């Protein structure tokens, strides 16, 4: 976990794993963060925030797809 640019904005970096485990890990992380926040009288949400006076945010996922040790998303001419 580390702070992002907006007020009250944090990023939770979960490690790479198979899609089914990643989905479970994401839900588990949400539930843990909500429970800890609730224990301290706070409310944790993962809703997108749009504001004109601060940086917006929203839940998002970075994808990486590999097959036989090769990055499937990489351009065929290796330009990316």
C-alpha positions in Angstrom: 0.0 0.0 0.0 1.2 3.5 -0.8 -0.2 7.0 -1.0 -1.3 8.3 -4.3 -1.5 12.0 -5.5 -5.1 12.8 -4.3 -6.2 13.5 -0.7 -7.1 10.2 1.0 -6.1 8.2 -2.2 -4.1 5.0 -1.8 -3.0 2.2 -4.0 -3.1 -1.4 -2.9 -0.6 -3.3 -5.0 -1.5 -7.0 -5.1 1.0 -9.5 -6.6 0.6 -11.2 -9.9 -1.3 -14.5 -9.9 -3.9 -16.5 -11.9 -7.1 -14.6 -12.7 -9.3 -16.6 -10.4 -6.9 -16.1 -7.5 -6.5 -12.4 -8.3 -10.3 -11.9 -8.2 -10.4 -13.6 -4.8 -7.5 -11.6 -3.5 -9.2 -8.3 -4.6 -12.4 -9.1 -2.8 -10.5 -10.3 0.3 -8.4 -7.0 0.3 -11.6 -4.9 0.0 -13.2 -6.7 3.0 -10.0 -6.4 5.1 -9.6 -2.7 4.4 -13.3 -2.0 5.2 -13.1 -4.0 8.4 -10.0 -2.2 9.6 -11.5 1.2 8.7 -14.8 0.3 10.5 -12.8 -0.7 13.6 -11.4 2.8 13.7 -14.7 4.5 13.1 -13.8 5.3 9.4 -15.5 4.4 6.1 -13.4 2.9 3.3 -15.0 2.9 -0.2 -13.6 1.9 -3.5 -16.0 4.1 -5.5 -14.6 6.4 -8.3 -14.2 10.0 -7.1 -14.7 12.9 -9.5 -13.9 16.3 -8.2 -12.8 19.6 -9.7 -10.6 20.6 -6.8 -8.6 17.4 -6.3 -7.3 14.4 -8.3 -10.0 11.8 -9.1 -9.7 8.1 -8.5 -11.3 4.8 -9.2 -10.7 1.1 -8.8 -8.7 -0.3 -11.7 -6.6 -3.3 -12.7 -3.4 -3.7 -14.5 -3.2 -6.8 -16.7 -0.2 -8.8 -17.7 -0.6 -11.9 -20.0 2.2 -14.3 -20.5 2.4 -17.6 -22.4 5.5 -19.8 -22.4 7.6 -17.1 -20.8 6.6 -14.5 -23.4 4.6 -11.3 -22.9 1.5 -11.8 -25.1 0.7 -8.0 -25.1 4.1 -7.0 -26.4 4.1 -5.8 -30.0 5.5 -8.3 -32.5 8.3 -5.9 -33.5 9.2 -5.4 -29.8 8.6 -1.6 -30.2 6.6 -1.3 -27.0 
